[in-house]
Amino acid sequence: MALLPALLRGAWSGARLRCPRCGQGRIFRTRFTANRLCPACGYEFLAGRGEFTGALMLAQGVIMVAAAIAYVVIRARTDWDSTLVGVGLIAFLVLAPLVSYARLKGIWIGILYGSSRA
């Protein structure tokens, strides 16, 4: 199987918070607590030590790029004060990881699965 389709398929399953192997089991038991194993097929989501680090880096990268783009667009299209924009973006940088944690971790789990199957 080619690498890119495997990565995309895995990332799509992860974005839906479903097991990248079977597509049925839930990755998360609660909003912030991931299952260690897939409840449907037994796939171990993060088998190696430190594999969650990639999920953190993915989240940080996506959120920082989104904040930078938002800053440029807001400053170019409005006459809002830089302090106001800065405070809003700081709030975004604090809240966005909480909102996107599960989805981005699911995508990372899918990417890891896809990269191991290609």
Buried (B, 14 or more C-beta within 10 A) or exposed (E): EEEEEBBBBBBBBBEBBBBBBBBEBBBBEEEEEBBEEBBBEEBEBBEEEEEBEBBBEBBEEBBEEBBEEBBEEBEEEEEEEEEEBEEBBEEBBEEBBEEBBBBBBBBBBBBBBBEEBB
